[in-house]
């Protein structure tokens, strides 16, 4: 037992000694490791500090920008490297894409501008700012894993958003609300809603910025987001039955027998969900009112103002009563439609608002009182040398009654200028005096005044109407008509300035052998035509020169050509027979002078005498007849006065035109005769009570009928100034002898 006890403690002492030794070993090892680690940390810290000190003014290794390694570079060197890279790599346009399509946005359009200096400055800030702990961490991070600094730039955000807005129509889709639609059986059903698609502007802008900062030319995907519709099918389903009842048939609007239809489709499009109301659906009152308003112009009737009229049969003024107008009350009509639909009805009468006329019957009665003052007595019209009364009835018939709602007298009483002018027209023959030109004649080489001019007078209707209205409104018993002088175109004073220099042309025809009365008429007309003067630009009238061809003007009964009722022609006793030879001879002279022909008529049949030399050509004749309104006229288109010289000697009629040579060259082609119709040469005998019994006269020779044209050109300096194609149509004539049956 003792031995065991001794062994026991020794064993324990040994065990204790071993445990302590192991612990000391562990502590010693730990101390060694800790010292080693401290030494390593101190070494790393020393190396890290040394690394930091070596980059005091340069960029740390691992820092890049625009894909350029900036480690060890100064800020200026880095800015130069970044700027060069930007010039090489910066995209000239931004490509936007939705996955399938692309849109190019020029960089210049969004104001893209890079800042290499600021990018370099930000690169230099890495590891150079903050506490030592912060900086040392950045030294280690950039050294181990590196850091890319985004290139600094600016863009015009508004312009960039505008670019997205331009693209939007191709990308964006509007949400589709659930809506009521007609099915194949014409009943309503609910069409489900569809989400829309919108551009996520902020997200897309961020992607654009990241792409630009990385100098990337890769397309930038447009960021989108779903847009939910406002109305879902669940919102419409409860009101489907009610909606069906409202739009199952058109709504009919009626007014005084006229009807308008609001189609079912239009009603359907106006349906709205009435959330929170007693009814599930209703119609949009604003949309319905706008639609109803489209018929306002068709419904509107204008009220008729009261006015006054003159009853000529009764000899008194009468009131024409006013009537009210009507206008559409769109708001009330809309309310009626909504009520009708609620009650299951599909027709309503449009609601109307009455609009009284501005001028009522009492205003018309007041106007009658004023008008009666105007017509209480006759109005005396006076003028130089005469006077005449306007009767009260005449005055009443020309009064006007004009509505003027904004005035105290709502109906103005005036005078109808046209109607009063019509009354004054009957006085023109009494009031007006025709101006007469001085009758200047060129006789024996001198210009003489045969009769002086006379100043005329014309009625100034407008001024006279104004004077009459003033007289009526002022209560004056008379009004002086207003006249204006009419100056003659040719005056005696012109005689001294007229210069006639030379003969321009002439014409000659033979009238020897004419019966006495015919020769007398020829000589008288020649005498009256002699010496006539035509001013520059003036138009010469043969009838105006020789006077009316009638017995009162001194002409005698000769023989003239007339058209008969069966379409043929005949030569019969006629006042002024022979005058046409005078007009024809003057026509020859005017034709060869090159003067423009204003008015000319040919004879019914051709008279060969007029086509003979020295001035005649086939188709060169001119007939006149004051009863038939036939005249011969030509125009003086020279720059000077021209004079007509005429003479007759029992054998020939002679005309010459004198003036100042205008330097014209007159060219005339040979007559072209066509459509010849042979004449009947048998002698025909006709009786005439204008000849004494037992006497006979051959008055017509048989001549063929034909058409003829004569072409004349008038040239000056080789330029055509007048081109005349003279056309005539002659019917065949016959051999006719008149046998006298008279006393």
C-alpha positions in Angstrom: 0.0 0.0 0.0 2.9 2.4 0.9 4.6 1.6 -2.4 1.5 2.3 -4.3 1.0 5.5 -2.4 4.5 6.6 -3.2 4.0 5.7 -6.8 0.9 7.5 -7.1 2.2 11.0 -6.2 5.2 10.6 -8.4 3.0 9.8 -11.3 0.9 12.9 -10.6 3.9 15.1 -10.4 5.0 13.8 -13.7 1.7 14.4 -15.2 1.6 17.9 -13.9 5.0 18.6 -15.2 4.1 17.4 -18.7 1.0 19.6 -18.9 2.8 22.7 -17.9 5.5 22.2 -20.3 3.1 21.8 -23.1 1.3 25.0 -22.2 4.6 26.9 -22.1 5.4 25.5 -25.6 2.1 26.7 -26.9 2.5 30.1 -25.5 6.0 30.3 -26.8 4.7 29.3 -30.3 1.9 31.8 -30.1 4.3 34.5 -29.2 6.5 33.6 -32.1 3.6 33.6 -34.5 2.2 36.8 -33.1 5.6 38.4 -33.4 5.9 37.1 -36.9 2.5 38.4 -37.9 3.2 41.7 -36.3 6.4 41.8 -38.2 4.5 41.0 -41.4 1.8 43.5 -40.8 4.4 46.1 -39.9 6.3 45.1 -43.1 3.1 45.3 -45.2 2.1 48.6 -43.6 5.5 49.9 -44.2 5.4 48.7 -47.8 1.9 50.1 -48.3 2.9 53.4 -46.9 6.0 53.4 -49.1 3.7 52.5 -52.1 1.4 55.4 -51.2 4.3 57.8 -50.8 5.6 56.9 -54.2 2.3 58.0 -55.9 2.0 61.3 -54.0 1.1 63.3 -57.3 0.4 60.5 -59.7 -2.5 58.1 -60.3 -2.4 54.8 -58.6 -1.9 51.6 -60.5 -5.1 49.8 -61.5 -7.0 53.0 -62.1 -8.4 53.2 -65.7 -10.7 55.5 -67.6 -12.1 55.2 -71.1 -10.3 51.9 -71.2 -6.9 53.6 -70.7 -4.5 52.5 -67.9 -3.7 55.7 -66.0 -1.4 54.2 -63.3 1.7 56.3 -62.6 0.4 59.2 -64.8 0.0 62.8 -63.5 -3.4 64.4 -63.9 -2.3 66.4 -67.0 -0.8 63.3 -68.6 -4.0 61.3 -67.8 -6.2 64.1 -69.3 -4.2 64.0 -72.5 -4.5 60.2 -72.7 -8.2 60.3 -71.9 -8.8 63.1 -74.5 -7.0 61.1 -77.2 -9.1 58.0 -76.4 -12.3 60.1 -76.5 -11.4 61.3 -79.9 -10.8 57.8 -81.1 -13.6 55.9 -79.4 -16.4 58.4 -78.6 -19.5 57.5 -80.7 -20.9 60.1 -83.1 -24.4 58.8 -82.5 -26.4 56.9 -79.9 -28.2 53.8 -81.1 -31.5 53.1 -79.4 -33.1 49.7 -79.8 -36.2 47.8 -78.6 -34.6 44.5 -79.6 -36.0 44.4 -83.1 -35.6 47.9 -84.4 -33.0 50.6 -84.1 -33.1 54.4 -84.1 -30.0 56.6 -84.6 -29.7 59.8 -82.4 -26.8 62.1 -83.5 -24.7 62.9 -80.5 -24.7 66.6 -81.5 -28.5 66.7 -81.2 -28.5 65.9 -77.5 -25.6 68.3 -76.8 -23.1 65.5 -75.8 -19.8 67.0 -74.5 -16.9 65.1 -72.8 -14.6 66.5 -70.0 -11.2 64.7 -70.1 -9.8 67.1 -67.4 -12.5 66.3 -64.9 -12.2 62.6 -65.6 -8.5 62.8 -64.9 -9.1 64.8 -61.8 -11.5 62.1 -60.5 -9.0 59.4 -61.4 -6.3 61.2 -59.3 -8.7 61.4 -56.3 -8.6 57.6 -55.9 -6.2 57.0 -53.0 -5.5 60.7 -52.5 -8.5 61.7 -50.4 -9.8 60.8 -47.0 -8.2 59.2 -43.9 -5.1 57.1 -44.1 -7.2 54.0 -43.6 -9.5 55.0 -46.4 -6.7 55.9 -48.8 -4.7 52.7 -47.9 -7.8 50.6 -48.6 -8.1 52.3 -52.1 -4.4 51.7 -52.7 -4.8 48.0 -52.0 -8.1 47.7 -53.9 -6.9 49.4 -57.1 -3.6 47.5 -56.9 -5.4 44.1 -56.5 -8.6 44.4 -58.6 -8.3 47.8 -60.4 -11.0 50.5 -60.8 -12.6 51.9 -63.9 -13.5 55.6 -63.7 -16.5 56.6 -65.9 -15.7 59.3 -68.4 -17.2 62.6 -67.3 -19.6 64.1 -69.8 -22.7 66.3 -70.1 -25.8 66.0 -72.2 -28.9 68.1 -72.7 -31.4 66.0 -70.9 -34.4 67.8 -72.4 -33.1 67.1 -75.9 -32.5 63.5 -75.0 -36.0 63.2 -73.7 -37.2 64.8 -77.0 -35.3 62.1 -78.9 -37.1 59.4 -76.9 -40.4 61.2 -77.6 -39.7 61.0 -81.3 -39.1 57.3 -81.0 -42.1 56.7 -78.7 -44.8 56.4 -81.4 -43.0 53.3 -82.7 -42.5 51.8 -79.2 -45.4 52.9 -77.0 -48.8 51.3 -77.1 -51.7 52.8 -75.4 -53.6 50.7 -72.9 -57.0 49.6 -74.0 -59.7 49.9 -71.6 -62.3 47.2 -71.3 -65.3 48.3 -73.4 -68.7 47.3 -74.5 -68.8 46.0 -78.1 -71.6 44.6 -80.2 -71.5 40.9 -80.9 -72.6 39.2 -84.0 -76.2 39.1 -82.7 -76.1 42.8 -82.1 -76.1 42.5 -78.3 -73.4 44.0 -76.1 -70.6 42.0 -74.7 -67.5 43.1 -72.7 -64.2 43.3 -74.6 -61.4 42.8 -72.1 -58.8 45.4 -71.3 -55.2 45.3 -72.6 -52.1 46.6 -70.9 -50.2 49.3 -72.7 -46.5 49.9 -73.0 -44.6 53.1 -72.0 -41.0 54.1 -72.1 -39.3 54.2 -68.7 -37.6 57.5 -69.3 -35.4 57.6 -66.2 -34.2 54.0 -66.7 -33.5 54.6 -70.4 -31.6 57.8 -69.5 -29.5 55.9 -67.0 -28.6 53.3 -69.6 -27.7 56.0 -72.1 -25.4 57.7 -69.6 -23.7 54.4 -68.7 -23.2 53.7 -72.4 -21.7 57.2 -73.1 -19.5 57.0 -70.0 -18.0 53.8 -71.2 -17.6 55.2 -74.8 -19.6 52.3 -75.9 -21.0 52.1 -79.5 -23.3 49.2 -78.6 -27.1 49.9 -78.9 -28.8 51.1 -75.8 -31.9 49.1 -75.1 -35.0 51.3 -74.4 -36.4 50.5 -71.0 -40.1 50.0 -71.0 -42.8 49.5 -68.4 -46.4 48.2 -68.6 -49.3 50.7 -68.3 -52.5 49.3 -66.8 -55.8 50.4 -68.3 -58.2 52.5 -66.2 -61.2 50.2 -66.9 -61.1 46.5 -66.4 -63.7 44.0 -67.6 -64.7 43.5 -64.0 -65.8 47.2 -63.9 -68.1 46.7 -66.9 -69.6 43.3 -66.3 -72.1 44.4 -63.6 -73.6 47.0 -66.0 -73.8 44.9 -69.1 -77.5 44.3 -68.9 -78.4 47.9 -68.3 -76.0 49.0 -71.1 -77.7 46.6 -73.5 -81.1 48.2 -72.8 -79.7 51.7 -73.3 -78.0 51.2 -76.7 -80.0 48.4 -78.2 -81.6 50.8 -80.6 -80.9 54.4 -81.9 -82.1 57.4 -80.0 -84.5 59.5 -82.2 -84.6 63.3 -81.7 -87.7 65.1 -83.2 -88.6 68.7 -83.8 -91.6 70.0 -85.8 -91.7 66.9 -88.1 -87.9 66.7 -88.6 -86.0 63.8 -87.1 -82.4 63.1 -86.3 -80.9 59.8 -85.2 -78.1 59.0 -82.7 -76.9 55.6 -83.9 -76.5 52.7 -81.4 -72.8 52.7 -82.1 -72.5 56.3 -81.1 -74.5 55.7 -77.9 -72.3 52.7 -77.1 -69.1 54.9 -77.4 -70.6 57.3 -74.9 -71.2 54.6 -72.2 -69.3 55.3 -68.9 -69.1 53.3 -65.7 -71.0 55.0 -62.9 -68.9 53.9 -60.0 -70.6 54.5 -56.6 -73.9 55.5 -58.2 -77.3 53.9 -58.1 -76.9 52.9 -61.8 -74.0 50.8 -63.0 -73.6 52.6 -66.3 -74.8 55.8 -67.9 -74.0 58.0 -70.9 -71.4 60.7 -70.7 -73.5 63.9 -70.5 -70.7 66.0 -71.9 -70.2 63.8 -74.9 -73.9 63.5 -75.5 -74.4 67.3 -75.2 -71.6 67.9 -77.7 -73.2 65.4 -80.2 -76.6 67.0 -79.8 -75.1 70.4 -80.3 -74.2 69.4 -83.9 -77.8 69.9 -84.9 -78.1 73.3 -83.4 -77.8 75.1 -86.7 -80.5 72.9 -88.2 -82.9 73.5 -85.3 -82.3 77.2 -85.0 -84.9 79.5 -86.5 -84.3 83.2 -86.7 -87.0 85.4 -85.4 -88.5 87.8 -87.9 -88.4 91.5 -87.0 -91.5 93.4 -87.3 -91.5 95.8 -90.3 -93.7 98.0 -92.5 -94.9 97.6 -96.0 -96.9 99.8 -98.3 -100.2 98.4 -99.5 -100.7 100.1 -102.8 -104.2 98.8 -103.4 -105.4 100.0 -100.0 -103.3 103.1 -100.1 -101.9 102.7 -96.6 -99.0 101.4 -94.6 -99.3 98.0 -92.8 -97.4 96.4 -90.0 -95.8 93.1 -90.8 -95.9 91.3 -87.4 -92.8 90.0 -85.7 -92.2 86.3 -85.0 -90.1 84.7 -82.3 -87.1 82.5 -83.2 -86.1 79.2 -81.6 -82.7 77.8 -80.5 -81.7 74.4 -79.4 -81.2 73.9 -75.6 -78.5 71.2 -75.8 -78.2 70.8 -72.0 -81.9 70.3 -71.5 -82.1 68.0 -74.5 -79.3 65.9 -73.1 -81.1 65.6 -69.7 -84.3 64.5 -71.5 -82.3 61.8 -73.4 -80.8 60.5 -70.3 -84.2 60.4 -68.6 -85.8 58.7 -71.6 -83.1 56.0 -71.7 -83.5 55.4 -68.0 -87.2 54.8 -68.6 -86.5 52.5 -71.6 -87.5 55.0 -74.2 -85.6 55.8 -77.4 -87.2 59.0 -78.7 -87.5 62.5 -77.3 -88.4 66.0 -78.6 -85.5 68.4 -78.6 -85.7 71.1 -76.0 -86.0 74.6 -77.4 -85.5 78.1 -76.1 -87.6 80.9 -77.5 -85.7 84.0 -78.8 -87.9 87.1 -79.3 -87.2 89.3 -82.3 -85.3 92.5 -81.5 -87.9 94.6 -83.4 -91.5 94.1 -82.4 -94.9 95.3 -83.7 -94.9 98.5 -81.6 -91.7 99.6 -83.2 -93.3 99.1 -86.6 -96.3 101.2 -85.6 -94.0 104.0 -84.5 -92.2 103.8 -87.9 -95.6 104.1 -89.7 -96.2 107.3 -87.8 -92.9 108.8 -89.0 -93.6 107.6 -92.6 -97.0 109.2 -92.6 -95.3 112.5 -91.9 -93.3 112.1 -95.1 -96.3 111.3 -97.2 -98.8 113.9 -95.8 -98.3 116.2 -98.8 -96.8 116.1 -102.3 -93.1 116.9 -102.8 -92.3 119.4 -105.5 -89.3 118.5 -107.6 -87.7 121.5 -109.3 -84.9 122.0 -111.9 -83.8 124.7 -114.2 -86.7 125.3 -116.5 -89.3 123.0 -114.9 -91.0 121.4 -111.9 -93.1 118.3 -111.1 -94.8 116.9 -108.0 -94.2 113.5 -106.4 -97.5 112.3 -105.1 -97.9 110.9 -101.6 -98.5 107.5 -103.1 -95.3 107.7 -105.1 -93.4 108.8 -102.1 -94.9 105.9 -100.0 -94.0 103.4 -102.7 -90.2 104.2 -102.5 -89.9 104.4 -98.7 -87.7 101.7 -97.0 -88.0 100.4 -93.5 -84.7 99.1 -92.1 -84.3 97.3 -88.7 -81.8 99.0 -86.4 -82.3 97.2 -83.1 -79.5 99.1 -81.3 -81.1 102.6 -82.0 -83.8 104.4 -80.2 -85.9 104.3 -83.4 -85.6 100.5 -84.1 -86.9 100.9 -87.6 -85.2 103.5 -89.8 -87.4 105.1 -92.5 -85.4 105.9 -95.7 -85.7 106.1 -99.4 -85.0 103.2 -101.8 -82.4 104.7 -104.2 -83.2 102.3 -107.0 -86.9 102.8 -106.7 -86.6 106.6 -106.5 -84.2 106.4 -109.4 -87.0 104.6 -111.4 -89.4 107.5 -110.6 -86.8 110.0 -111.7 -86.1 108.2 -114.9 -89.5 109.4 -116.2 -88.2 112.9 -115.8 -85.0 112.5 -117.7 -86.4 113.6 -121.0 -87.6 116.8 -119.3 -84.6 117.5 -117.2 -81.7 116.3 -119.4 -80.3 118.2 -122.4 -78.1 116.5 -124.9 -74.7 118.0 -125.5 -74.1 118.9 -129.1 -70.7 119.0 -130.7 -69.7 122.0 -132.8 -70.3 121.2 -136.5 -66.8 121.9 -137.9 -66.4 121.6 -141.7 -63.4 121.6 -143.9 -64.5 123.6 -146.9 -62.2 125.0 -149.6 -59.1 124.2 -147.6 -60.2 126.0 -144.4 -61.9 124.8 -141.2 -65.1 126.6 -140.5 -67.7 126.5 -137.7 -71.0 125.7 -139.2 -72.8 125.6 -135.8 -71.3 126.1 -132.4 -71.3 123.5 -129.6 -74.0 123.2 -126.9 -73.3 122.2 -123.3 -75.6 119.4 -122.2 -77.1 118.5 -118.9 -77.6 115.1 -117.2 -79.6 114.2 -114.1 -77.4 113.1 -111.2 -79.8 110.5 -109.8 -77.8 109.6 -106.7 -77.4 113.2 -105.6 -81.0 113.9 -106.4 -82.2 111.0 -104.3 -80.1 112.3 -101.4 -81.7 115.7 -101.9 -85.2 114.2 -101.9 -84.5 112.2 -98.7 -83.2 115.3 -97.0 -86.3 117.2 -98.0 -88.6 114.5 -96.7 -86.8 114.1 -93.3 -86.6 117.9 -92.8 -90.2 118.5 -93.7 -89.4 120.7 -96.7 -92.0 120.9 -99.3 -89.7 120.8 -102.3 -86.4 119.4 -103.5 -84.1 120.7 -106.2 -82.9 118.0 -108.6 -79.2 117.9 -109.0 -77.8 118.0 -112.5 -74.3 117.8 -114.0 -73.1 119.6 -117.1 -72.1 117.4 -120.1 -69.4 119.0 -122.2 -69.3 118.4 -125.9 -66.3 116.6 -127.4 -65.8 119.0 -130.2 -65.8 122.7 -129.6 -65.6 125.8 -131.9 -62.2 126.6 -130.3 -60.7 123.5 -131.8 -61.1 124.9 -135.3 -57.9 127.0 -135.2 -55.8 124.0 -134.2 -56.9 121.6 -137.0 -54.3 121.1 -139.7 -55.2 119.2 -142.9 -52.1 118.4 -145.0 -52.8 116.0 -147.8 -55.2 113.6 -149.4 -55.0 110.1 -148.0 -57.4 108.2 -150.3 -60.3 108.5 -152.6 -63.4 106.7 -153.9 -65.6 107.2 -157.0 -68.8 105.5 -158.3 -71.0 106.3 -161.4 -74.6 107.4 -160.9 -75.3 108.9 -164.3 -78.6 107.8 -165.7 -80.3 107.7 -162.2 -83.9 108.7 -162.1 -84.5 112.2 -160.9 -85.4 111.5 -157.3 -82.5 109.1 -156.9 -80.0 111.6 -158.3 -81.5 114.3 -156.0 -81.0 112.1 -152.9 -77.4 111.3 -154.0 -76.6 115.0 -154.5 -78.2 116.0 -151.2 -76.3 113.3 -149.2 -73.0 114.2 -150.9 -73.5 117.9 -150.0 -74.3 117.0 -146.3 -71.3 114.7 -146.0 -68.8 117.2 -147.5 -66.4 118.8 -145.1 -67.0 116.5 -142.2 -64.1 116.3 -139.7 -63.2 113.4 -137.4 -60.8 114.0 -134.5 -58.0 111.5 -133.6 -59.6 108.4 -132.1 -63.0 109.6 -133.1 -65.6 107.4 -134.9 -67.3 108.8 -138.0 -71.0 108.0 -138.5 -72.5 108.3 -142.0 -76.0 108.7 -140.7 -74.8 111.2 -138.1 -73.3 113.2 -141.0 -76.1 113.2 -143.5 -79.0 113.0 -141.1 -82.0 110.7 -140.8 -83.0 109.2 -144.2 -86.6 110.3 -144.2 -89.0 112.8 -145.9 -88.7 115.2 -142.9 -85.0 115.5 -143.5 -85.5 116.5 -147.1 -84.9 113.1 -148.9 -87.3 111.9 -151.6 -88.8 108.6 -152.6 -86.4 106.7 -154.8 -85.8 102.9 -155.0 -84.4 100.6 -152.4 -83.8 96.9 -151.8 -85.9 95.1 -149.3 -86.2 91.5 -148.2 -89.6 89.9 -148.8 -91.5 87.5 -146.5 -90.7 84.5 -148.7 -86.9 85.1 -148.2 -86.3 86.7 -151.6 -85.4 90.4 -152.3 -87.1 93.1 -154.2 -86.4 96.6 -155.4 -89.3 98.9 -154.5 -89.9 102.7 -154.2 -88.2 103.8 -151.0 -87.5 107.1 -149.2 -83.9 108.1 -149.7 -83.2 105.7 -152.6 -79.7 106.3 -153.8 -78.2 107.1 -150.4 -76.5 103.7 -150.3 -74.4 104.7 -153.3 -73.1 107.7 -151.3 -72.2 105.5 -148.3 -70.6 102.9 -150.6 -68.4 105.5 -152.2 -67.3 106.9 -148.8 -66.7 103.3 -147.8 -64.3 102.9 -150.8 -62.3 105.9 -149.6 -62.1 104.7 -146.0 -61.2 101.2 -147.1 -58.3 102.3 -149.2 -57.1 104.7 -146.6 -56.6 101.8 -144.3 -59.0 103.1 -141.6 -60.6 100.5 -139.3 -64.2 99.7 -140.3 -66.4 99.8 -137.2 -69.9 99.2 -138.7 -70.8 98.1 -142.2 -73.6 96.1 -143.9 -73.7 94.7 -147.4 -76.6 95.0 -149.8 -79.1 92.2 -150.2 -77.9 91.6 -153.8 -74.8 92.7 -155.6 -74.8 95.9 -157.7 -71.9 95.6 -160.2 -71.7 99.4 -160.5 -70.0 99.4 -157.0 -67.3 97.1 -158.1 -65.9 99.1 -161.0 -62.7 101.1 -161.1 -61.2 103.3 -159.9 -62.0 102.3 -156.3 -64.5 99.4 -156.6 -64.0 95.7 -156.0 -66.4 92.9 -155.9 -67.9 92.9 -152.4 -66.9 96.5 -151.6 -70.3 98.1 -150.7 -72.0 99.6 -147.7 -75.8 100.0 -147.2 -77.5 102.3 -144.7 -81.1 102.4 -143.4 -82.1 104.5 -140.4 -85.4 102.6 -140.0 -83.5 99.3 -139.8 -80.7 100.7 -137.7 -78.0 100.2 -140.4 -75.1 102.7 -140.4 -71.7 102.9 -141.8 -68.9 103.8 -139.4 -65.1 103.9 -139.3 -62.5 105.1 -136.8 -59.8 107.7 -137.2 -56.7 105.9 -135.8 -54.3 108.4 -137.2 -52.7 110.9 -134.8 -54.4 113.9 -136.6 -57.7 115.2 -137.6 -59.1 113.9 -140.9 -61.5 115.6 -143.3 -64.0 114.2 -145.7 -64.4 115.9 -149.1 -67.2 114.9 -151.4 -68.8 116.1 -154.6 -71.2 115.0 -157.3 -71.6 116.2 -160.8 -74.5 114.3 -162.2 -72.2 111.5 -163.5 -69.8 110.5 -160.6 -69.9 110.5 -156.9 -66.5 111.5 -155.5 -65.1 111.1 -152.0 -61.7 111.8 -150.7 -60.2 111.6 -147.2 -57.7 114.2 -146.2 -55.4 114.5 -143.2 -51.7 113.8 -142.4 -50.1 110.8 -144.0 -49.6 108.2 -141.2 -47.1 106.3 -143.2 -49.3 103.2 -143.7 -48.9 100.6 -146.4 -52.4 99.2 -147.4 -52.3 95.8 -149.1 -55.5 94.2 -150.5 -55.9 90.7 -152.0 -58.1 90.0 -154.9 -61.7 89.2 -153.9 -62.5 85.5 -153.4 -65.9 84.5 -154.8 -67.6 81.3 -153.7 -71.0 79.6 -153.6 -72.3 81.2 -156.8 -76.0 80.9 -157.4 -77.2 81.7 -161.0 -79.8 84.4 -161.4 -83.1 84.0 -163.4 -82.8 86.4 -166.4 -86.4 86.4 -167.3 -88.0 89.9 -167.1 -90.4 90.4 -164.2 -93.0 93.1 -164.1 -94.4 94.6 -160.9 -97.0 97.3 -160.5 -96.4 100.3 -158.3 -98.8 103.1 -157.4 -95.7 105.3 -156.8 -95.4 105.6 -160.6 -97.8 107.4 -162.9 -100.0 105.1 -165.0 -98.5 104.3 -168.3 -94.9 104.7 -167.2 -92.4 101.9 -166.5 -88.9 101.8 -165.0 -86.3 99.1 -165.0 -85.3 99.0 -161.3 -83.4 95.8 -161.0 -80.9 93.8 -163.1 -80.4 90.1 -162.9 -77.2 89.3 -161.1 -75.9 86.0 -159.7 -75.8 85.4 -156.0 -72.5 84.6 -154.3 -70.3 84.8 -151.2 -67.2 87.0 -151.3 -64.4 87.8 -149.0 -61.9 90.6 -149.4 -58.7 90.6 -147.3 -57.0 93.8 -146.4 -53.9 94.4 -144.3 -52.6 97.7 -143.0 -48.9 97.8 -142.2 -46.6 100.3 -140.7 -42.8 99.7 -140.6 -43.6 96.2 -141.9 -45.8 95.5 -138.8 -49.5 94.6 -139.3 -51.6 97.2 -137.4 -55.0 96.2 -138.9 -56.1 92.9 -140.4 -59.6 93.0 -142.1 -61.4 90.0 -143.7 -64.5 91.6 -145.2 -67.2 89.0 -145.9 -70.4 89.5 -147.8 -73.3 87.3 -148.9 -75.5 88.3 -151.8 -78.7 86.6 -153.1 -79.5 86.4 -156.8 -81.3 89.4 -158.2 -83.8 89.5 -161.2 -84.7 91.7 -164.1 -87.5 93.8 -162.7 -89.6 96.5 -164.4 -92.0 98.5 -162.3 -95.2 99.6 -164.1 -97.0 102.7 -162.9 -100.6 102.6 -161.7 -100.6 105.9 -159.9 -102.2 109.2 -160.8 
